Amino acid sequence: MKIVIAGFGVEGQSNLRYFREKFPEADFLVADEREKVDNLSENVAYQTGFSGLEDADLIIRSPSLPPKKINTSGQIWSSTNEFFANCPATIIGVTGTKGKGTTCSFISSILRAAGKTVHLVGNIGVPALDILPKIEKNDIVVYELSSFQLWDLQKSPHVAVVLMIEPDHLNIHADFNDYLAAKANITKSQTADDYVVYNSQNEFSSSIADTSSAQKKEYPFILSDDITSAIRLPGKHNIDNACAAIAAVKSILPNVLDDEIKKGLSEFTGLPHRLKFVAEKYGVKYYDDSISTTPGSAIAALKAFAEPKILILGGSDKGADYSELAQEIARQNVRLIIINGANSDEIREVLREEKIDCEIIQLNMAEMKEVAKLAKNKAQFGDVVILSPAAASFDMFKSYSDRGEQFVAAVEEL
C-alpha cells in the first residue's frame, strides 16, 4: 500500500505520524512544493511537487493544498475527514471569514465552566489527529474549520456555527463562489437532529443555513447587561461572537446556567494578534490586530473604539475590495492612516477614490520599527493606534503572527 502525505507543514507532519501508526506496513511518500523539508522520518521518501502520484492508493491532503493541485486518480483524503469519521465525541464546528478563533475560545471556555471536558482543535489548537486517540465519548470537540479544511468535508458537525462571511482567500480559491461553496460544506450532511447557528445579518451565512436540514438558531441577539459585562474583549463584533458561542453551547446544553456562561466569557481575555492590547505609551494605546487579513476585520476593529484612531493598513493582496473599508474610515474618527506593504498602492488609490480626507502616509515595505515609530511621532494623547492590516502578511512576514510579534516588539521599544 502506498500512501502520500501531500503538504508537510504542521498538519502534514501530524498526518504522517498518525497514518504511519495506523498503517505500519505501508510505504510512505511525502510531497511538498518546497525543494526540501525538515522533520522527515526515516524510510519515508520525498518529492517536490504533486505530479506523478497516479499509483498512490491513498493521498492525505494538507488543509491549505487545493485538491485540484494533486494529479491522481486515487483517493484523496484529509486529516479533517479522518477526524470526523473516527471521533467518538460530539463536534461543534465553527467557520466564517473572521471570528472563528474567538468564537471557538468562547465556546470552549463556557463548556469548561459548565464542567465539560473540551478539546479545541483545528486552526486554533493542536492538529486534530494528534489528540484523536485521547478523546472519549462524553467529551466535546470544538473544531475551527477554514474553507481549506471544508473543501472536501464528507461529514458535518452536530453543531455547525457559520459566522460572518465576506470574500477572502481569492488568491487560492477560483472565485468567491468556490470559497462560499467550501464554507457551505459544513452543513451539507446535517440532519434534522443537528443544529446550525448562523449570522442572520449576513446574507452568505444565512444562505448556507437555508440549505441545511438542521434546526436553525440565529444570532446576534440581545444579551442581558450582566452577561454583556462579562465579555472582556472590545468591540460589537466580539459581542456577536459571544452570542454565537452561547447559541452553540445551548444547542447541546440547553440548561446551561447564566453563571456558567458569565464565568466562561469572563475567563477568556483574547487570543494573540486579535485586537489585543499591547501597551500604553505616553497616553497612546496600541492594539495588535495582525490577524486582520480582510477589509471586514479592519472595519470591526475601527468600530471597537470611539477614540481618535491611527490605523495601520497593508500587506499582500488576496483579491479583496477595499471600498467598504474606505467608506467606514470616512465615518470613523480616524486621524491618520499608515499604509505599508505590497498592496499599498492599491489601498491608497481606493482611499483617493473615496475622497478620504484624513492624513495618509504611504510607506514602501518599511520595517515594523519604522511603522511604529511613525505612529508614535504622529499620535496625540488619547489616541489609539491599531495594526489592522486588512491584508495577508506574506509580502514581508512569515505569517500574521510574525507580523504581530514584530509590531509588539516595536511598540515595546518606543
RAMOTA-V369692 format. One record per residue. N is the residue number from 0. PHI is phi in whole degrees, -180 to 180 (* if undefined). D_CENTER is the distance of its C-alpha to the mean C-alpha in whole Angstrom. Layout:
N:PHI:D_CENTER ; N:PHI:D_CENTER
This chain:
0:*:35 ; 1:-110:33 ; 2:-119:29 ; 3:-108:27 ; 4:-96:24 ; 5:-95:22 ; 6:96:20 ; 7:-133:20 ; 8:-85:17 ; 9:-60:16 ; 10:-67:16 ; 11:-62:19 ; 12:-65:21 ; 13:-64:20 ; 14:-60:21 ; 15:-63:24 ; 16:-59:25 ; 17:-66:24 ; 18:-77:26 ; 19:-67:29 ; 20:-72:30 ; 21:-73:30 ; 22:-125:32 ; 23:-66:34 ; 24:-93:36 ; 25:-76:34 ; 26:-93:34 ; 27:-113:31 ; 28:-129:30 ; 29:-98:26 ; 30:-121:25 ; 31:-151:23 ; 32:-75:23 ; 33:-80:24 ; 34:-64:28 ; 35:-151:28 ; 36:-132:25 ; 37:-93:26 ; 38:62:26 ; 39:-84:28 ; 40:-71:30 ; 41:-65:34 ; 42:64:35 ; 43:-118:32 ; 44:-77:32 ; 45:-139:30 ; 46:-143:30 ; 47:-92:28 ; 48:96:27 ; 49:-121:26 ; 50:-96:30 ; 51:71:33 ; 52:-107:31 ; 53:-63:33 ; 54:-89:35 ; 55:-74:32 ; 56:-80:32 ; 57:-151:28 ; 58:-120:25 ; 59:-100:22 ; 60:-86:19 ; 61:-75:16 ; 62:-55:13 ; 63:-81:13 ; 64:-95:16 ; 65:-62:17 ; 66:-56:20 ; 67:-66:23 ; 68:-77:23 ; 69:-96:24 ; 70:-93:28 ; 71:-159:30 ; 72:-104:32 ; 73:-83:30 ; 74:-77:28 ; 75:-103:24 ; 76:-125:22 ; 77:-143:19 ; 78:-63:18 ; 79:-64:16 ; 80:-64:19 ; 81:-62:21 ; 82:-66:19 ; 83:-62:20 ; 84:-71:23 ; 85:-121:24 ; 86:-73:22 ; 87:-83:25 ; 88:-102:23 ; 89:-67:22 ; 90:-113:18 ; 91:-104:16 ; 92:-103:13 ; 93:-125:10 ; 94:-134:8 ; 95:142:8 ; 96:-80:7 ; 97:-137:6 ; 98:96:7 ; 99:-62:5 ; 100:-63:6 ; 101:-65:9 ; 102:-64:10 ; 103:-59:10 ; 104:-68:12 ; 105:-60:14 ; 106:-59:15 ; 107:-61:16 ; 108:-66:18 ; 109:-66:20 ; 110:-61:21 ; 111:-67:22 ; 112:-63:24 ; 113:-87:25 ; 114:91:27 ; 115:-92:24 ; 116:-88:23 ; 117:-122:19 ; 118:-119:17 ; 119:-100:14 ; 120:-133:12 ; 121:98:10 ; 122:-56:7 ; 123:-89:8 ; 124:-112:11 ; 125:-75:14 ; 126:-54:15 ; 127:-59:16 ; 128:-69:19 ; 129:-65:20 ; 130:-109:20 ; 131:-52:22 ; 132:-64:25 ; 133:-91:25 ; 134:-83:24 ; 135:-108:26 ; 136:-58:27 ; 137:-88:27 ; 138:-75:24 ; 139:-129:20 ; 140:-105:17 ; 141:-112:14 ; 142:-118:11 ; 143:-81:8 ; 144:-120:8 ; 145:-85:7 ; 146:-61:10 ; 147:-67:11 ; 148:-73:11 ; 149:-90:13 ; 150:-46:15 ; 151:-129:18 ; 152:-63:17 ; 153:-109:21 ; 154:-143:21 ; 155:-91:19 ; 156:-71:18 ; 157:-61:20 ; 158:-120:18 ; 159:-105:15 ; 160:-108:13 ; 161:-115:12 ; 162:-83:11 ; 163:-57:12 ; 164:-123:11 ; 165:-141:13 ; 166:-57:13 ; 167:-160:11 ; 168:54:11 ; 169:-75:15 ; 170:-81:16 ; 171:-117:15 ; 172:-72:16 ; 173:-60:19 ; 174:-167:19 ; 175:-64:17 ; 176:-63:19 ; 177:-67:18 ; 178:-62:14 ; 179:-66:15 ; 180:-63:17 ; 181:-64:15 ; 182:-59:13 ; 183:-66:16 ; 184:-63:17 ; 185:-64:15 ; 186:-110:18 ; 187:-59:21 ; 188:-105:23 ; 189:-72:23 ; 190:-120:26 ; 191:-68:28 ; 192:-87:27 ; 193:-99:24 ; 194:-133:21 ; 195:-126:19 ; 196:-102:17 ; 197:-140:17 ; 198:-83:16 ; 199:-71:20 ; 200:-93:20 ; 201:-117:17 ; 202:-64:20 ; 203:-77:17 ; 204:-62:16 ; 205:-64:19 ; 206:-67:20 ; 207:-66:18 ; 208:-63:20 ; 209:-61:23 ; 210:-86:23 ; 211:-85:23 ; 212:-87:26 ; 213:-78:24 ; 214:-72:25 ; 215:-103:23 ; 216:-130:22 ; 217:-99:21 ; 218:-143:19 ; 219:-76:19 ; 220:-141:23 ; 221:-79:25 ; 222:-98:25 ; 223:-66:28 ; 224:-61:28 ; 225:-73:28 ; 226:-72:25 ; 227:-59:24 ; 228:-68:25 ; 229:-79:23 ; 230:-77:20 ; 231:-94:20 ; 232:-103:17 ; 233:-78:18 ; 234:103:17 ; 235:-62:18 ; 236:-62:14 ; 237:-78:14 ; 238:-66:17 ; 239:-62:16 ; 240:-61:13 ; 241:-65:16 ; 242:-60:18 ; 243:-61:15 ; 244:-65:15 ; 245:-63:19 ; 246:-63:20 ; 247:-65:18 ; 248:-63:20 ; 249:-68:23 ; 250:-65:23 ; 251:-110:24 ; 252:-129:25 ; 253:-61:27 ; 254:-101:29 ; 255:-57:27 ; 256:-84:29 ; 257:-58:28 ; 258:-63:28 ; 259:-70:26 ; 260:-63:23 ; 261:-63:24 ; 262:-63:24 ; 263:-63:21 ; 264:-64:19 ; 265:-71:22 ; 266:-81:21 ; 267:-98:17 ; 268:-109:17 ; 269:114:14 ; 270:-100:11 ; 271:-58:12 ; 272:70:11 ; 273:-118:10 ; 274:48:13 ; 275:-93:15 ; 276:-65:19 ; 277:-101:21 ; 278:-171:24 ; 279:-114:27 ; 280:-126:29 ; 281:55:33 ; 282:79:32 ; 283:-117:28 ; 284:-98:25 ; 285:-114:22 ; 286:-126:18 ; 287:-102:15 ; 288:-122:12 ; 289:-64:12 ; 290:-62:8 ; 291:-67:9 ; 292:-119:9 ; 293:-135:11 ; 294:-58:14 ; 295:-62:13 ; 296:-71:11 ; 297:-69:14 ; 298:-61:16 ; 299:-61:15 ; 300:-65:15 ; 301:-61:19 ; 302:-71:20 ; 303:-76:19 ; 304:-131:22 ; 305:-91:26 ; 306:-67:27 ; 307:-59:28 ; 308:-124:25 ; 309:-112:24 ; 310:-111:21 ; 311:-107:20 ; 312:-119:19 ; 313:110:18 ; 314:174:17 ; 315:-96:17 ; 316:-79:17 ; 317:-124:15 ; 318:82:17 ; 319:-81:16 ; 320:-105:19 ; 321:-97:20 ; 322:-67:22 ; 323:-67:21 ; 324:-63:19 ; 325:-61:23 ; 326:-65:24 ; 327:-69:22 ; 328:-57:24 ; 329:-63:27 ; 330:-85:27 ; 331:-96:25 ; 332:-87:27 ; 333:-105:26 ; 334:-91:29 ; 335:-149:28 ; 336:-119:25 ; 337:-106:24 ; 338:-110:23 ; 339:-141:22 ; 340:109:21 ; 341:-66:22 ; 342:-101:21 ; 343:-64:23 ; 344:-63:26 ; 345:-63:24 ; 346:-65:23 ; 347:-59:26 ; 348:-66:28 ; 349:-64:26 ; 350:-63:26 ; 351:-66:30 ; 352:-63:30 ; 353:-86:29 ; 354:57:32 ; 355:-69:29 ; 356:-105:32 ; 357:-79:31 ; 358:-67:31 ; 359:-128:29 ; 360:-121:29 ; 361:-103:28 ; 362:-105:27 ; 363:-122:27 ; 364:57:25 ; 365:-78:26 ; 366:-67:25 ; 367:-63:23 ; 368:-60:26 ; 369:-68:28 ; 370:-63:25 ; 371:-64:25 ; 372:-66:29 ; 373:-63:29 ; 374:-61:27 ; 375:-61:29 ; 376:-68:33 ; 377:-94:32 ; 378:-73:30 ; 379:-117:33 ; 380:-54:33 ; 381:95:31 ; 382:-73:28 ; 383:-119:24 ; 384:-108:23 ; 385:-122:19 ; 386:-83:17 ; 387:-139:14 ; 388:-66:15 ; 389:60:13 ; 390:-158:13 ; 391:-69:12 ; 392:-107:14 ; 393:-79:16 ; 394:-73:19 ; 395:-130:20 ; 396:-131:17 ; 397:-70:16 ; 398:-167:13 ; 399:-63:11 ; 400:-70:12 ; 401:-62:15 ; 402:-60:16 ; 403:-65:15 ; 404:-64:17 ; 405:-67:20 ; 406:-66:20 ; 407:-59:20 ; 408:-63:23 ; 409:-66:25 ; 410:-65:25 ; 411:-64:26 ; 412:-85:29 ; 413:-65:30
